[in-house]
Amino acid sequence: MTKKLFIEASLKFSLGMICVGLLIFAPAGTLRFWNGWLLMCVLFVPMFFAGLVLMAKNPELLQKRLNAKEKQKAQDTVVKLSGLMFIVGFVAAGFSYRFDFGMLPTGISIGAAAVFLLAYLLFAEVLRENTYLSRTIEVQENQTVVDTGLYGIVRHPMYSATLLLFLTMPLILGSLFSFFVFLAYPFLIAARIKHEERLLEKELDGYRAYQKKVRFKLIPFVW
């Protein structure tokens, strides 16, 4: 564990928490938006402990996860559109609460929070299985194809986990309008996978054989 990595991780975690809080609670006009606190808890508490584990067990992977600068223009566009989706979705949720319009029943929010935590566990398992996972699309030195565990079911289990995570976020916030905004994510991730697989086919040895072995990209028996 290096001091520089600890500071970088701490700053990004704190900044992320502040930004999400502002995007949710400022439009809501109050801190009494309990759905907002529910999301903050299920999002940042597991993230905090996961960061501690990675800091102690696999600081190299943590460093890769902190690097979010895409080198490819197409992927950079997907990342920027995803960021816009989060901003609009969170703001929509805050306004939904403020004006009591399009709010979902409490039971849906609680159920979505449970699914979110299960998806977090799925994401953690993906990180355990594949130490090459960075936030940017690249083929790393000495990288090999991982084809066991969740990677034996779908080719992109990390994106499968994020699909569950991001589609449950607006439900946790209890906003139907926010959910409609987040429905853009499946299309964004499909575009990201398309470009990623082109790169892997070209630069990662054995990936074409892996594609024949594992047919589904994101959702078993669907796509």
C-alpha positions in Angstrom: 0.0 0.0 0.0 1.5 3.3 -1.0 0.6 6.7 0.4 0.0 8.1 -3.0 -2.6 5.4 -3.9 -4.3 5.8 -0.5 -4.7 9.5 -1.0 -5.9 9.1 -4.6 -8.5 6.5 -3.6 -9.6 8.5 -0.6 -10.1 11.7 -2.7 -12.0 10.0 -5.5 -14.2 8.2 -3.0 -15.0 11.4 -1.1 -15.5 13.4 -4.3 -17.9 10.8 -5.6 -19.9 10.7 -2.4 -20.2 14.5 -2.4 -21.2 14.7 -6.0 -23.8 12.0 -5.8 -25.2 13.6 -2.6 -25.5 17.0 -4.3 -27.1 15.6 -7.4 -29.8 13.8 -5.3 -30.5 16.1 -2.4 -30.2 19.5 -4.0 -33.0 18.9 -6.5 -35.0 17.2 -3.7 -34.7 20.5 -1.7 -34.3 18.6 1.5 -32.1 16.0 3.3 -35.3 14.2 4.3 -35.3 12.3 1.0 -34.9 8.8 2.6 -34.5 7.0 -0.7 -31.5 9.1 -1.3 -29.9 8.0 2.0 -30.8 4.4 1.2 -28.9 4.6 -2.1 -25.9 6.4 -0.5 -25.7 3.6 2.1 -25.9 0.6 -0.3 -23.6 2.3 -2.8 -20.8 3.8 -0.7 -20.6 1.5 2.4 -19.8 -1.6 0.4 -17.5 0.5 -1.9 -15.6 1.7 1.2 -14.9 -1.8 2.5 -14.1 -3.1 -1.0 -11.6 -0.4 -1.4 -9.9 -1.3 1.9 -9.7 -4.9 0.8 -8.2 -4.1 -2.6 -5.8 -1.7 -0.9 -4.5 -4.4 1.3 -4.8 -7.5 -1.0 -4.4 -6.1 -4.6 -3.3 -2.5 -4.8 -2.5 -3.0 -8.5 -6.1 -3.8 -9.3 -7.3 -0.8 -7.2 -5.0 1.4 -9.3 -6.4 0.0 -12.5 -10.0 0.7 -11.2 -9.1 4.3 -10.4 -7.9 5.0 -13.9 -10.9 6.1 -15.9 -9.3 7.9 -18.8 -10.3 6.2 -22.0 -7.8 6.3 -24.9 -10.3 5.3 -27.6 -12.6 8.0 -28.8 -15.6 5.6 -29.1 -15.2 4.4 -25.6 -14.6 7.9 -24.3 -17.9 8.9 -25.8 -19.7 6.0 -24.1 -18.2 7.0 -20.7 -19.3 10.6 -21.1 -22.8 9.6 -22.1 -23.0 7.3 -19.1 -21.9 10.2 -16.9 -24.6 12.4 -18.4 -27.1 9.6 -17.8 -26.2 9.5 -14.1 -26.5 13.3 -13.7 -29.9 13.5 -15.4 -31.1 10.4 -13.6 -30.2 11.5 -10.1 -31.5 15.0 -10.7 -34.8 13.6 -12.0 -35.1 11.4 -8.9 -34.6 14.5 -6.6 -37.2 16.5 -8.4 -39.6 13.5 -8.4 -39.4 13.5 -4.6 -39.6 17.3 -4.3 -42.8 17.5 -6.4 -44.2 14.1 -5.3 -44.6 13.0 -9.0 -43.8 9.6 -10.4 -42.7 8.1 -7.0 -42.7 4.4 -6.6 -44.0 2.3 -3.6 -41.6 1.8 -0.7 -41.5 -1.9 -1.2 -40.0 -1.5 -4.7 -37.2 0.6 -3.3 -36.4 -1.9 -0.5 -36.5 -4.9 -3.0 -34.3 -3.0 -5.4 -31.8 -2.3 -2.6 -31.6 -6.0 -1.9 -31.0 -6.8 -5.6 -28.3 -4.0 -5.7 -26.4 -5.6 -2.9 -26.5 -9.0 -4.6 -25.2 -7.4 -7.8 -22.4 -5.9 -5.7 -21.4 -9.4 -4.5 -21.5 -10.5 -8.2 -19.2 -7.6 -9.1 -16.8 -8.5 -6.3 -16.6 -12.0 -7.5 -15.8 -10.8 -11.0 -12.9 -8.7 -9.6 -11.7 -11.8 -7.7 -11.7 -14.0 -10.8 -10.1 -11.4 -13.2 -7.2 -9.3 -12.0 -6.9 -7.7 -15.4 -10.0 -5.6 -15.0 -9.4 -1.9 -15.4 -12.0 0.8 -16.0 -10.5 1.5 -19.5 -10.6 -0.8 -22.5 -7.1 -2.1 -23.1 -5.1 -5.3 -23.4 -2.4 -5.5 -20.7 1.0 -7.0 -20.7 0.9 -10.8 -20.2 -2.9 -10.8 -20.1 -4.6 -14.1 -20.7 -8.2 -15.1 -21.4 -10.2 -15.9 -18.2 -12.8 -18.6 -19.1 -13.8 -20.1 -15.8 -16.3 -19.2 -13.1 -18.7 -16.4 -14.2 -16.6 -16.0 -17.4 -17.7 -19.5 -18.3 -21.3 -18.3 -18.4 -21.1 -14.9 -20.1 -18.1 -13.1 -21.7 -18.6 -9.9 -19.8 -19.9 -10.7 -16.3 -18.7 -7.3 -15.0 -21.1 -5.5 -17.3 -23.8 -8.0 -16.3 -23.3 -6.9 -12.7 -23.3 -3.2 -13.6 -26.5 -3.7 -15.6 -28.2 -4.8 -12.4 -26.5 -2.2 -10.3 -27.4 0.8 -12.5 -31.0 -0.3 -13.3 -31.8 -0.8 -9.6 -30.4 2.6 -8.6 -33.4 4.6 -9.8 -35.7 2.1 -8.3 -33.9 2.5 -4.9 -34.5 6.2 -5.4 -38.2 5.5 -6.0 -38.4 7.5 -9.2 -40.1 6.2 -12.3 -38.7 9.0 -14.4 -35.2 8.3 -13.2 -35.7 4.7 -14.2 -36.6 5.7 -17.8 -33.4 7.7 -17.9 -31.3 4.8 -16.8 -32.9 2.6 -19.5 -30.3 4.2 -21.7 -27.6 2.1 -20.0 -28.2 -1.2 -21.8 -27.7 0.5 -25.1 -24.6 2.3 -23.9 -23.1 -0.9 -22.6 -23.9 -2.8 -25.8 -22.0 -0.2 -27.7 -19.1 -0.5 -25.3 -19.0 -4.3 -25.6 -19.0 -4.1 -29.4 -15.9 -1.9 -29.5 -14.2 -3.9 -26.7 -14.6 -7.2 -28.4 -13.1 -5.8 -31.6 -10.0 -4.9 -29.6 -9.9 -8.2 -27.8 -10.3 -10.2 -31.0 -7.4 -8.3 -32.5 -4.9 -8.1 -29.6 -5.7 -10.9 -27.0 -4.5 -14.4 -27.9 -7.2 -17.0 -27.6 -10.1 -14.6 -27.5 -11.7 -15.8 -30.7 -11.7 -19.4 -29.4 -13.2 -18.1 -26.1 -16.0 -16.5 -28.1 -16.9 -19.8 -29.6 -16.8 -21.5 -26.2 -18.9 -18.9 -24.4 -21.7 -17.7 -26.7 -23.4 -15.1 -24.6 -22.0 -11.7 -24.0 -24.1 -10.2 -21.2 -27.2 -12.2 -20.3 -27.3 -16.0 -20.3 -29.5 -17.5 -23.0 -30.5 -14.0 -24.2 -27.4 -12.1 -25.6 
